[in-house]
Amino acid sequence: MPSFRVTMTLGALRSGVAPEAVVPHAASAAAELTTVEASDLAVVAGHARVTVRFTADDPELALQIADHVVAATDAVARPLDHAVTERVKGRWFRVG
């Protein structure tokens, strides 16, 4: 099954949310719909960047799953931007 990832650049946390809760929250949202392969947090150019890697049958479904993850993450932290990529022969290509 193809592997996809949604990468979100995040702004401020919502009131009362602990920083360590954001990545598990995003991964749990994806797990509601598909198999989660990995999740990660990085700081790039001073902003938190959360990545959730998951499986999907096709790019259209991957975009729907990513939209769900972004919407769920908005409950705990403000998404500033996001991108969806697909792994093809060891490289990541943007979807949509």
N, C-alpha and C positions, 0 to 999 in steps of 0.2 A: 504494500500500500504506500502511496506517495507520502512524503514528509514535507510539512509546511511549518512556517513559524510566523508569529505575529510579534513585531517589535514595536513597543510603545515608548515614546519619550514622555516622561511625566513631570508635571508641575507640582504644586502644593498638595500635601496630604489633606484629606478632609478632617474636620475637627474631631479629636478624640481617637484617631487612627494611629496605631503604632507602626513605625516604618517596617518592621519585620513582618507585618501582616499582609503587605501588598502583593508580594510574589505568590504566596500560597493562595491568596484570594483569586488572582488572575488564573493560576493553574487549575484551581477548583472549577472555575467557570468553564474552562475548556473541557475538563474532565466530565462535565455534565453532558457533553455532546460527543466526545471522541476519546481516543487514547492519547494521553499526554506522554511525550517522550522525554522532555526535559523542560526546566525553567531556570531562569538566571536573572541576576541583577548586575548591572554595570553602571558606572558613572562616566558619562561622556560629555565633555565641554560643560561641566558643572551641573548637568541634569541627570536624574535617574533614568535609566533605560531598562525596561523589563522585557524579556524575551520568553515566549512560551512556544515550545516546539511540539507539534501534534501531527497526527495522521488524518488524512481525508481522502475520499475517493477521487476528487477532482478539484480544480481551482475554484469553481463556483461554490462548492460546499465549503472549501477552506475560507473563502471570503465571508461566508455567513457565520462560520465558527469564530473567525477573527472579530467580526462586528459584535458578536455576543460577548467575547472576552473584553473588548474595549468598553462596551456599555456596563458590564459588571465591574470593571476596574474603576470606572467613574464614580462608583459609590464610595471608594476608599481613597482615591487620588485622582487629580485632574489630568486626563490625557491631553497632551499638547499636539501630538502627532503620532501616526502609526503607519506601519508598512507590513505587507504580507509577502512572503517569499516562499518559493518552492525549491526543494533540493533536487537537482537533476545532474546525475553523474558527478557527484562530489562538489558541485557549485550551486550557489543560491541565486535564483532569478526572481525578480519582482513579479507579482501577480496583480492583475487589475489595473 
